[in-house]
Amino acid sequence: MKYLIIFFSAFLLVACKKEQENVSNSTKVDSTNIIQDSVKADTQNANILVDTFPFPKEIKECSCYFAKSKADFEDENYIYADDAGKTAYMKLDGKRLVMNLISSSDMEADDELSKEIENENYKISVKGKKIKNEEALLFEGTLTIEKPDGSKTVIPIYGECGC
């Protein structure tokens, strides 16, 4: 009888321990799935390909041009350029685009940079803060690209505006 009680107690102890491990493992799996799902959601929204391009030959005088980083800017790997007034240039989803600027802030009067560009396929917003004020004004900020389907890409930018 004594052995039966010891055996039964040991059996319950092992069974309870296994059940706790299963509960712990299922929680870990659920957490992993949640993390994987959120990563998939971010990847699905970031489906706009932004390519670099050389400085546009069409721009003759004043301009703004930006790269993804200071290193890319110094290597002349631009992702955005405009003629500081009417026309913006980008290479999106493998196509070189020439688009009309809808609005642009006066960079001389402000420490903030703001530009809006829109066509039938993209809505682009450039926001920046002046980091250096010399002959050409240096800016850091973000470039946001949205498609009509709701997908959105936000890219850090570094570049300058000047004449």
N, C-alpha and C positions, 0 to 999 in steps of 0.2 A: 504494500500500500504506500509506503514511504517512497519507494522508487517511482511509483505511478504519479504521485504528486510532484516530485522533482521533474520527471519527464514532461508532464503536462505544463508546468510552469516555464520550463526551458522552451517548450514548443511555442507557447504564447509570447514569450519574450522575443524570440526569433521572428515570429510572424508579425508582431507589432513593429519591429525594427525594419523589416522588409517593406511594410506598408508606408512607413515614414520615408524611406529612401525613394520609393516610387512617387510619392507626393512631391518630394524635393526635386526629383528628376523631371517630372512633368512640368513643374514650375519653371525650371531652367529651359526646357524646350519651348514653353510658351513665350518666355522672355526673348529667347533667340528668334523665334518666329516674328514677334512684334518688331524687333530691331531690323530683321531682314525685310519685313513688309515696308517699314518706313524708308529704308534705303531704296527699295524698289520704287516707291512713290516719288522720291526726289529724282531718281534717274529718269523716270518717265517724264517729269516736268522739264528736265534739262535736255530737251531734244533739239535744240537750235545750235547748229554748228557755226561757230564764229571763226573765220580764217583771217590770217594776217595778209597784208598786201603792202607793196611799196607806196611811197608818197604819190598821190595822184598828179599826173602831168597837167590836168585841167586847172589846178589851183596855181595862180600866178602871184598873188600878193598876200594879203592877210589870211590867216588860217588858224584852225584848232586841229590838233591831231593827238591821238592817244593810243597807248599800248596797254597790255595787261599788267605790266610791271615796269619799274625803272630800268631793269636790265634789258627787257624787250624794247623799250623806248630808245635806249642807247644803241641797240642793234638795228633800229629802224624797222621793227616788226609791228606795224600799226594795225589796229583793229577798227579805227574810226578816224575820219578826217572830214573837215568841212571848210568852206571858203569864208568862214566868219560872217555869214549873212544868209545865203539862200540855199546852198546845195551841200548835202552830206554824202559821204562815200563809205560803204562798208562791203564786206564780202560775207554773206550769210548763206548757209546751206549750200555752199559751193558756187554761188552766183555773185558776181560783182554788181552791186546796186548803186544807183545814183538816185537820191531821194531829195525832195524839197523839205527844208526846215520849216516847221510850223511856227515855232517860237524860239527865241534865244535871248538870254539875259545880257545886259551890258556889263562886260567883264571889267571895264575900267572903273566903273562906279561902285562895284560890289566885290566882296571877297568870295562870293558864291557864284558858281557857274551852273546854268540850267539851260538845257536844250530839249526840244521835243521834235520828233520826226515820226511821220506816219505814212504808210501806204496801205494797199489792200491786204498785204500779207504780214506786216509787222508794225508794232507800235514801239518806238524806241525813246528812252528817256536817259539823258546824260545829266548827272548831278556831280558837282565837284566843289572843292574848297581850295582857295588859293594857298599855296605853300611857299611861294617865292615870288617876289615882285621886282623883276628887273626889266630889261628891254622886252623879253618875252615872259609872259606870266605862266608859272608852273602850277599845275593842279593835280590833286588826287581826289578820287571819288568812285562812283559806280556807274555802270552802263547797264540799263535794264531793257531787255528785249521781250516783248510779249507777242504771241500769235493769237489769232481770233479763236482758236480752240482752247485757249486758257493756259497753254504751256508758257513757261516763263524762265528766263535765264538772267541771272545777275552776275556781272563780271566786275572785278575791281579795275580801275583805270589809273594811268599815270601819263601826263603829257603836258603840252603847252599850247598857249594861244598867243599870237603876236603877228606883227607885220614885218 
